[in-house]
Structure formats: structure tokens, C-alpha cells
Amino acid sequence: MISLPSGTRIWLVAGVTDMRKSFNGLGEQVQHVLNDNPFSGHLFIFRGRRGDTVKILWADADGLCLFTKRLEEGQFIWPAVRDG
């Protein structure tokens, strides 16, 4: 089990993310789309197009961590992107 420091925020990145992206691509998305720092210690959760895969980007004291979860059945429920 990984314990997160108090004050850690968890960001669900709305919309669809290319699951071929790894550390650099997801970190770049955090910087340029979300205007945040991928090394902030917050969790950034991305969902793939099919909805069965999520990736979590997180920086701890030693560097970036990338976790992947794929469902064998069903999809992750995810917020839709709204205009405005």
C-alpha cells in the first residue's frame, strides 16, 4: 500500500488520453493542458479511449511513478468534457 501525504490532490483528467503516452507525454499534458507541475506530488489520473484503462502519474521523493490499471470487464465511469 502506498500512503499519500496529507494535502495530496487527486486530479481526474476529463476527456480521453492516448494510452500510448508514458512519463514524458503525460507529464507534458499536465504542464501544458492542466497548467500544473507533474512533480507537485499530486495524482493525475488519465483514462483511455475505450474506458477500460487508466494511468496514474505521481511524483514521490525519488521521481515519477506511473501506475496502470486495466479492467477485464466494464469501463471506468468518467466525467465528460463540457464546453465553456
DRENGU-46120 format. One record per atom (N, C-alpha, C): residue number from 1; residue in one letter; x, y, z; atom name. Coordinates in Angstrom, 2 decimals. Layout:
% residues N
NUM | a | X | Y | Z | CA
...
This chain:
% residues 84
1 | m | 0.84 | -1.18 | 0.00 | N
1 | m | 0.00 | 0.00 | 0.00 | CA
1 | m | 0.89 | 1.24 | 0.00 | C
2 | i | 0.52 | 2.19 | -0.80 | N
2 | i | 1.24 | 3.45 | -0.88 | CA
2 | i | 0.45 | 4.50 | -0.12 | C
3 | s | 1.09 | 5.11 | 0.86 | N
3 | s | 0.40 | 6.18 | 1.60 | CA
3 | s | 0.76 | 7.51 | 0.97 | C
4 | l | -0.24 | 8.36 | 0.85 | N
4 | l | -0.04 | 9.68 | 0.27 | CA
4 | l | 0.03 | 10.71 | 1.39 | C
5 | p | 0.88 | 11.71 | 1.23 | N
5 | p | 0.95 | 12.77 | 2.24 | CA
5 | p | -0.38 | 13.52 | 2.33 | C
6 | s | -0.68 | 14.06 | 3.50 | N
6 | s | -1.90 | 14.86 | 3.62 | CA
6 | s | -1.77 | 16.08 | 2.72 | C
7 | g | -2.86 | 16.50 | 2.17 | N
7 | g | -2.85 | 17.64 | 1.25 | CA
7 | g | -2.64 | 17.24 | -0.19 | C
8 | t | -2.44 | 15.95 | -0.45 | N
8 | t | -2.27 | 15.49 | -1.84 | CA
8 | t | -3.61 | 15.60 | -2.55 | C
9 | r | -3.60 | 16.20 | -3.72 | N
9 | r | -4.81 | 16.33 | -4.52 | CA
9 | r | -4.85 | 15.23 | -5.57 | C
10 | i | -6.05 | 14.82 | -5.92 | N
10 | i | -6.23 | 13.80 | -6.95 | CA
10 | i | -7.02 | 14.45 | -8.08 | C
11 | w | -6.39 | 14.52 | -9.25 | N
11 | w | -6.99 | 15.18 | -10.41 | CA
11 | w | -7.44 | 14.13 | -11.42 | C
12 | l | -8.75 | 14.11 | -11.74 | N
12 | l | -9.26 | 13.30 | -12.83 | CA
12 | l | -9.20 | 14.15 | -14.08 | C
13 | v | -8.41 | 13.72 | -15.05 | N
13 | v | -8.25 | 14.49 | -16.28 | CA
13 | v | -9.43 | 14.14 | -17.19 | C
14 | a | -10.37 | 15.08 | -17.35 | N
14 | a | -11.58 | 14.83 | -18.13 | CA
14 | a | -11.23 | 14.57 | -19.59 | C
15 | g | -12.09 | 13.82 | -20.25 | N
15 | g | -11.87 | 13.50 | -21.65 | CA
15 | g | -11.06 | 12.24 | -21.81 | C
16 | v | -10.49 | 12.09 | -23.00 | N
16 | v | -9.77 | 10.87 | -23.38 | CA
16 | v | -8.30 | 11.17 | -23.56 | C
17 | t | -7.45 | 10.27 | -23.10 | N
17 | t | -6.00 | 10.40 | -23.22 | CA
17 | t | -5.45 | 9.24 | -24.04 | C
18 | d | -4.47 | 9.52 | -24.86 | N
18 | d | -3.78 | 8.49 | -25.64 | CA
18 | d | -2.98 | 7.62 | -24.67 | C
19 | m | -3.36 | 6.37 | -24.52 | N
19 | m | -2.72 | 5.49 | -23.55 | CA
19 | m | -1.33 | 5.02 | -23.99 | C
20 | r | -0.90 | 5.42 | -25.18 | N
20 | r | 0.48 | 5.13 | -25.59 | CA
20 | r | 1.46 | 6.07 | -24.90 | C
21 | k | 0.93 | 7.16 | -24.33 | N
21 | k | 1.80 | 8.11 | -23.63 | CA
21 | k | 2.34 | 7.49 | -22.35 | C
22 | s | 3.55 | 7.89 | -22.01 | N
22 | s | 4.19 | 7.41 | -20.79 | CA
22 | s | 4.58 | 8.62 | -19.94 | C
23 | f | 5.68 | 8.50 | -19.22 | N
23 | f | 6.12 | 9.56 | -18.31 | CA
23 | f | 6.17 | 10.94 | -18.98 | C
24 | n | 6.91 | 11.04 | -20.07 | N
24 | n | 7.12 | 12.34 | -20.71 | CA
24 | n | 5.85 | 12.90 | -21.32 | C
25 | g | 5.10 | 12.08 | -22.04 | N
25 | g | 3.88 | 12.56 | -22.68 | CA
25 | g | 2.81 | 12.98 | -21.69 | C
26 | l | 2.63 | 12.19 | -20.64 | N
26 | l | 1.63 | 12.54 | -19.63 | CA
26 | l | 2.09 | 13.74 | -18.81 | C
27 | g | 3.38 | 13.80 | -18.50 | N
27 | g | 3.92 | 14.96 | -17.79 | CA
27 | g | 3.76 | 16.24 | -18.58 | C
28 | e | 3.96 | 16.14 | -19.90 | N
28 | e | 3.78 | 17.30 | -20.77 | CA
28 | e | 2.31 | 17.74 | -20.77 | C
29 | q | 1.41 | 16.77 | -20.78 | N
29 | q | -0.02 | 17.09 | -20.75 | CA
29 | q | -0.37 | 17.80 | -19.44 | C
30 | v | 0.18 | 17.36 | -18.33 | N
30 | v | -0.06 | 18.02 | -17.04 | CA
30 | v | 0.42 | 19.47 | -17.11 | C
31 | q | 1.60 | 19.69 | -17.69 | N
31 | q | 2.16 | 21.04 | -17.75 | CA
31 | q | 1.38 | 21.96 | -18.68 | C
32 | h | 1.10 | 21.51 | -19.90 | N
32 | h | 0.56 | 22.41 | -20.92 | CA
32 | h | -0.96 | 22.46 | -20.97 | C
33 | v | -1.63 | 21.38 | -20.61 | N
33 | v | -3.09 | 21.38 | -20.65 | CA
33 | v | -3.67 | 21.77 | -19.30 | C
34 | l | -3.11 | 21.22 | -18.24 | N
34 | l | -3.64 | 21.49 | -16.89 | CA
34 | l | -2.94 | 22.65 | -16.20 | C
35 | n | -1.85 | 23.15 | -16.78 | N
35 | n | -1.06 | 24.23 | -16.18 | CA
35 | n | -0.64 | 23.89 | -14.76 | C
36 | d | -0.15 | 22.67 | -14.58 | N
36 | d | 0.30 | 22.21 | -13.27 | CA
36 | d | 1.68 | 21.59 | -13.42 | C
37 | n | 2.29 | 21.29 | -12.30 | N
37 | n | 3.63 | 20.71 | -12.28 | CA
37 | n | 3.51 | 19.21 | -12.02 | C
38 | p | 3.99 | 18.35 | -12.92 | N
38 | p | 3.89 | 16.91 | -12.69 | CA
38 | p | 4.68 | 16.44 | -11.48 | C
39 | f | 5.60 | 17.25 | -10.98 | N
39 | f | 6.40 | 16.91 | -9.80 | CA
39 | f | 5.81 | 17.50 | -8.52 | C
40 | s | 4.56 | 17.94 | -8.56 | N
40 | s | 3.91 | 18.59 | -7.41 | CA
40 | s | 3.57 | 17.62 | -6.28 | C
41 | g | 3.56 | 16.33 | -6.58 | N
41 | g | 3.16 | 15.34 | -5.57 | CA
41 | g | 1.69 | 14.98 | -5.64 | C
42 | h | 0.94 | 15.67 | -6.51 | N
42 | h | -0.47 | 15.34 | -6.71 | CA
42 | h | -0.59 | 14.16 | -7.65 | C
43 | l | -1.74 | 13.47 | -7.63 | N
43 | l | -2.01 | 12.37 | -8.54 | CA
43 | l | -2.80 | 12.88 | -9.72 | C
44 | f | -2.38 | 12.51 | -10.91 | N
44 | f | -3.07 | 12.88 | -12.14 | CA
44 | f | -3.54 | 11.58 | -12.79 | C
45 | i | -4.86 | 11.44 | -12.93 | N
45 | i | -5.43 | 10.19 | -13.42 | CA
45 | i | -6.01 | 10.42 | -14.82 | C
46 | f | -5.56 | 9.62 | -15.77 | N
46 | f | -5.93 | 9.72 | -17.17 | CA
46 | f | -6.69 | 8.46 | -17.59 | C
47 | r | -7.70 | 8.61 | -18.44 | N
47 | r | -8.49 | 7.47 | -18.93 | CA
47 | r | -8.31 | 7.33 | -20.43 | C
48 | g | -8.23 | 6.10 | -20.89 | N
48 | g | -8.09 | 5.80 | -22.31 | CA
48 | g | -9.41 | 5.88 | -23.06 | C
49 | r | -9.33 | 5.83 | -24.38 | N
49 | r | -10.49 | 5.97 | -25.26 | CA
49 | r | -11.55 | 4.90 | -25.01 | C
50 | r | -11.13 | 3.65 | -24.84 | N
50 | r | -12.09 | 2.55 | -24.64 | CA
50 | r | -12.71 | 2.57 | -23.25 | C
51 | g | -12.10 | 3.28 | -22.31 | N
51 | g | -12.66 | 3.41 | -20.98 | CA
51 | g | -12.28 | 2.30 | -20.02 | C
52 | d | -11.49 | 1.33 | -20.50 | N
52 | d | -11.14 | 0.21 | -19.63 | CA
52 | d | -9.77 | 0.35 | -18.99 | C
53 | t | -9.05 | 1.43 | -19.31 | N
53 | t | -7.69 | 1.63 | -18.79 | CA
53 | t | -7.54 | 3.03 | -18.22 | C
54 | v | -6.88 | 3.11 | -17.06 | N
54 | v | -6.47 | 4.39 | -16.51 | CA
54 | v | -4.98 | 4.34 | -16.21 | C
55 | k | -4.34 | 5.50 | -16.29 | N
55 | k | -2.95 | 5.65 | -15.87 | CA
55 | k | -2.90 | 6.75 | -14.83 | C
56 | i | -2.09 | 6.52 | -13.81 | N
56 | i | -1.93 | 7.49 | -12.72 | CA
56 | i | -0.48 | 7.94 | -12.70 | C
57 | l | -0.27 | 9.23 | -12.86 | N
57 | l | 1.07 | 9.82 | -12.80 | CA
57 | l | 1.22 | 10.49 | -11.44 | C
58 | w | 2.30 | 10.16 | -10.75 | N
58 | w | 2.53 | 10.68 | -9.40 | CA
58 | w | 4.02 | 10.82 | -9.17 | C
59 | a | 4.42 | 11.90 | -8.55 | N
59 | a | 5.83 | 12.10 | -8.21 | CA
59 | a | 6.00 | 11.96 | -6.70 | C
60 | d | 6.92 | 11.08 | -6.31 | N
60 | d | 7.27 | 10.98 | -4.90 | CA
60 | d | 8.65 | 11.60 | -4.71 | C
61 | a | 9.28 | 11.38 | -3.59 | N
61 | a | 10.57 | 11.99 | -3.30 | CA
61 | a | 11.68 | 11.51 | -4.23 | C
62 | d | 11.51 | 10.32 | -4.82 | N
62 | d | 12.56 | 9.74 | -5.66 | CA
62 | d | 12.39 | 10.00 | -7.15 | C
63 | g | 11.20 | 10.40 | -7.59 | N
63 | g | 10.96 | 10.62 | -9.01 | CA
63 | g | 9.52 | 10.33 | -9.38 | C
64 | l | 9.27 | 10.22 | -10.68 | N
64 | l | 7.92 | 9.97 | -11.16 | CA
64 | l | 7.55 | 8.50 | -11.08 | C
65 | c | 6.29 | 8.24 | -10.76 | N
65 | c | 5.73 | 6.89 | -10.76 | CA
65 | c | 4.58 | 6.87 | -11.76 | C
66 | l | 4.44 | 5.77 | -12.47 | N
66 | l | 3.34 | 5.61 | -13.41 | CA
66 | l | 2.67 | 4.27 | -13.14 | C
67 | f | 1.40 | 4.34 | -12.76 | N
67 | f | 0.62 | 3.14 | -12.47 | CA
67 | f | -0.42 | 2.96 | -13.56 | C
68 | t | -0.69 | 1.73 | -13.94 | N
68 | t | -1.70 | 1.43 | -14.95 | CA
68 | t | -2.67 | 0.40 | -14.40 | C
69 | k | -3.95 | 0.61 | -14.67 | N
69 | k | -4.99 | -0.36 | -14.29 | CA
69 | k | -5.86 | -0.60 | -15.51 | C
70 | r | -6.04 | -1.88 | -15.89 | N
70 | r | -6.92 | -2.25 | -16.99 | CA
70 | r | -7.99 | -3.19 | -16.46 | C
71 | l | -9.24 | -2.85 | -16.74 | N
71 | l | -10.36 | -3.70 | -16.34 | CA
71 | l | -10.54 | -4.82 | -17.35 | C
72 | e | -10.81 | -6.01 | -16.88 | N
72 | e | -11.10 | -7.13 | -17.78 | CA
72 | e | -12.52 | -7.04 | -18.31 | C
73 | e | -13.42 | -6.44 | -17.53 | N
73 | e | -14.80 | -6.23 | -17.96 | CA
73 | e | -15.26 | -4.86 | -17.52 | C
74 | g | -16.08 | -4.22 | -18.33 | N
74 | g | -16.65 | -2.93 | -17.96 | CA
74 | g | -15.72 | -1.76 | -18.24 | C
75 | q | -16.16 | -0.60 | -17.79 | N
75 | q | -15.43 | 0.64 | -18.02 | CA
75 | q | -15.40 | 1.47 | -16.74 | C
76 | f | -14.40 | 2.34 | -16.66 | N
76 | f | -14.34 | 3.32 | -15.58 | CA
76 | f | -15.36 | 4.42 | -15.88 | C
77 | i | -16.08 | 4.85 | -14.86 | N
77 | i | -17.00 | 5.97 | -15.01 | CA
77 | i | -16.16 | 7.24 | -14.98 | C
78 | w | -16.39 | 8.13 | -15.94 | N
78 | w | -15.50 | 9.28 | -16.10 | CA
78 | w | -16.29 | 10.54 | -16.40 | C
79 | p | -15.84 | 11.70 | -15.92 | N
79 | p | -16.55 | 12.95 | -16.23 | CA
79 | p | -16.40 | 13.31 | -17.70 | C
80 | a | -17.46 | 13.85 | -18.26 | N
80 | a | -17.43 | 14.30 | -19.65 | CA
80 | a | -16.82 | 15.69 | -19.73 | C
81 | v | -16.29 | 16.02 | -20.88 | N
81 | v | -15.75 | 17.35 | -21.13 | CA
81 | v | -16.91 | 18.24 | -21.57 | C
82 | r | -17.06 | 19.39 | -20.91 | N
82 | r | -18.10 | 20.33 | -21.29 | CA
82 | r | -17.47 | 21.58 | -21.88 | C
83 | d | -18.14 | 22.16 | -22.86 | N
83 | d | -17.67 | 23.42 | -23.42 | CA
83 | d | -17.89 | 24.52 | -22.41 | C
84 | g | -16.98 | 25.51 | -22.43 | N
84 | g | -17.20 | 26.66 | -21.57 | CA
84 | g | -16.23 | 26.82 | -20.56 | C
